[in-house]
Amino acid sequence: MAPETANVAAGQEVLVVDQDKKVARGLQTMLGRLGLVVTVTVDPARARDLLINKFFTVALFDVDTPSPAEGLELLKFAREKSPLTTVIVMTTRKSFDVGVAGFRGGAADVVVKEPDAVPYLKDRVVAAATELMALSDRNTLLEEVLELHEEFLRRMRDLSRQRLAMEDRLLGREETQTGGPGDVCTILLVNDDQAAGTQLAAVFPKDKGWAVTLAQSGGESLDLAHQLHPQIVLVKDPLPDLPARTVVNSVKTNAPDAVAILYQPAATRGAAGEVKMIEGSRVMVLIAAYRTPDQLVAPLTEIREGIRQKLKERRYLQVFRQSNLDFLQRYNTMRQKIQAAVTRNKQ
């Protein structure tokens, strides 16, 4: 064994389970001289605990420690709990049955404990240690390549987004927050009080890019949502015909991108109401003490700007995909191959 070959595996952990103290000490000395870190035990329970809490590159099990049955059970345990560990079974018996049982149990090799086999056993341990290191290095390299590809794709998307944003500004397509003819935000108000629709339309006028449509029942809101595809759905809680949350869920089926808001109007001469935004199972309080529709201007304007930015990013992404379809197909194919290779190496 050339020194440089042995040094490649230096520092790797090796577990030896053997009730023959002379053999165990010999293995510990021989493998220690190669730079390997050797742990010795005669107790299968201790070996199990070590395999669970520490990674060993190689494990050497005497199949008869402390009995043939327990030795094979330990082999099975090691293969289940530490599948990347190379397990080599040792035996004093030159029996075909021992070899078959060892290989069937998942051993990488079965070695007879005799002097002539020592050089082979040493080479086998070092080879197993260096193979795992090389496999780990390959996985690291593949993961770095994958990360680099992801970074390259992100930079391509950013450059494409910057180019399209500049084109929008040069061609006058850059929308303003106050809205314009091509930037209308539709609000579907679900409220059984017709006056509420008039009040909301006064606060969110058409000349500022708002379009308020009133549905006076939960049932009517479902039909209007299908026709209008509103950006914002403002639902009074409670409604006379359907639970407000049921209306929200049904409207979102027809307009999945709509922002859903539940609100409780203030009592005529009583406590203030509340305004909440619904995002899946999450509930966010927008206005804790709601009294008049003009309190909705600031949060709904912010929501509208978020919707506008989201639509802009969606358009940029769509243009990027259309412009780079062939590249993206090749990229995804390579990404899947790399991920599959990493997964296979870890099995």
Residue pairs with C-beta under 8 A, 6 or more apart in sequence:
1 34
1 119
1 122
1 123
1 126
5 126
5 130
6 34
6 35
6 126
7 35
8 126
8 129
8 130
8 133
9 34
9 35
9 36
9 57
9 126
9 129
9 130
9 133
10 34
10 35
10 36
11 35
11 36
11 37
12 36
12 37
12 57
12 58
12 129
12 132
12 133
13 36
13 37
13 39
13 54
13 55
13 56
13 57
14 31
14 36
14 37
14 38
14 39
14 56
14 57
14 58
14 59
14 60
14 125
14 129
15 38
15 39
15 41
15 47
15 50
15 51
15 56
15 58
15 59
15 60
15 85
16 24
16 27
16 28
16 38
16 39
16 40
16 41
16 59
16 60
17 40
17 41
17 42
17 44
17 47
17 59
17 60
17 61
17 62
17 65
17 74
18 24
18 27
18 40
18 42
18 60
18 61
18 62
18 65
18 90
19 42
19 62
19 64
19 65
19 66
20 62
20 65
20 113
21 42
23 62
23 90
23 113
24 40
24 42
25 40
27 38
27 40
27 60
28 38
28 40
30 118
30 122
31 38
31 122
31 125
32 38
34 122
34 126
36 125
36 126
36 129
39 50
39 56
41 47
41 50
42 65
42 66
44 65
44 66
44 70
44 71
44 73
44 74
47 61
47 74
47 78
48 74
48 77
48 81
50 56
51 59
51 77
51 78
51 81
51 82
51 85
52 81
55 82
55 84
55 85
56 82
56 85
57 85
57 86
57 128
57 129
57 132
57 133
58 85
58 86
58 87
58 88
58 125
58 128
58 129
59 78
59 82
59 85
59 86
59 87
59 88
60 88
60 90
60 121
60 125
61 71
61 74
61 75
61 78
61 87
61 88
61 89
61 90
61 107
62 71
62 89
62 90
62 91
62 113
63 71
63 72
63 75
63 89
63 90
63 91
63 98
63 101
63 102
64 71
64 91
64 92
64 93
65 71
71 89
72 101
72 102
72 105
75 87
75 89
75 102
75 105
75 106
75 107
76 105
76 106
78 85
78 87
78 106
79 87
79 105
79 106
83 347
84 132
84 346
86 108
86 128
86 129
86 131
86 132
87 106
87 107
87 108
88 107
88 108
88 109
88 110
88 111
88 121
88 124
88 125
88 128
89 98
89 102
89 105
89 107
89 109
89 110
89 111
90 110
90 111
90 112
90 113
90 121
91 98
91 102
91 110
91 111
91 112
91 113
92 112
92 113
93 112
94 112
98 110
99 110
102 110
103 110
108 128
109 124
111 117
111 120
111 121
111 124
135 345
138 345
139 342
139 345
139 346
142 338
142 341
142 342
142 345
143 342
145 338
146 335
146 338
146 339
146 342
149 331
149 334
149 335
153 331
156 320
156 324
157 317
157 320
160 316
160 319
160 320
160 323
160 324
161 313
161 316
161 320
164 315
164 316
164 319
165 174
165 316
167 173
168 174
175 182
175 183
175 308
176 183
177 301
177 304
177 305
177 308
178 208
178 209
179 185
179 208
179 209
179 210
179 304
180 209
183 209
183 308
184 209
184 210
184 211
185 209
185 210
185 211
185 231
185 232
185 304
185 307
186 211
186 213
186 228
186 229
186 230
186 231
186 232
187 200
187 204
187 210
187 211
187 212
187 213
187 230
187 231
187 232
187 233
187 234
187 300
188 213
188 215
188 221
188 224
188 225
188 228
188 230
188 232
188 233
188 234
188 251
188 258
189 196
189 197
189 200
189 212
189 213
189 214
189 215
189 234
190 215
190 217
190 218
190 221
190 233
190 234
190 235
190 236
190 239
190 244
190 247
190 251
191 197
191 214
191 215
191 216
191 234
191 236
191 239
192 216
192 217
192 236
192 239
192 240
193 216
193 236
194 214
194 216
196 214
196 236
196 265
196 293
197 212
197 213
197 214
199 293
200 212
200 234
200 293
200 296
201 210
201 212
202 293
203 293
203 294
203 296
203 297
204 210
204 212
204 296
204 297
204 300
213 224
213 228
213 230
215 221
215 224
217 239
217 240
217 241
217 242
218 239
218 241
218 242
218 244
218 246
218 247
218 250
219 241
219 242
221 233
221 235
221 247
221 250
221 251
222 247
222 250
222 251
222 254
224 230
225 233
225 250
225 251
225 254
225 255
225 258
226 254
226 255
228 255
229 254
229 255
229 257
229 258
230 255
230 258
231 257
231 258
231 259
231 304
231 307
232 258
232 259
232 261
232 300
232 303
232 304
232 307
233 248
233 251
233 252
233 255
233 258
233 259
233 260
233 261
234 261
234 263
234 296
235 244
235 247
235 248
235 251
235 260
235 261
235 262
235 263
236 244
236 263
236 264
236 265
237 244
237 245
237 262
237 263
237 264
238 244
239 247
244 262
245 262
245 278
248 260
248 262
248 278
251 258
251 260
252 258
252 260
257 307
259 277
259 303
259 307
260 277
260 278
260 279
261 275
261 276
261 277
261 278
261 286
262 275
262 276
262 278
263 273
263 274
263 275
263 276
263 287
263 290
264 273
264 274
264 275
264 290
265 273
265 290
266 272
266 273
266 290
266 291
266 292
267 273
272 289
272 290
272 291
273 289
273 290
273 291
274 285
274 287
274 288
274 289
274 290
275 285
275 286
275 287
275 290
275 295
275 296
275 299
276 283
276 284
276 285
276 286
277 283
277 284
277 286
277 303
286 299
287 295
287 296
287 299
321 328
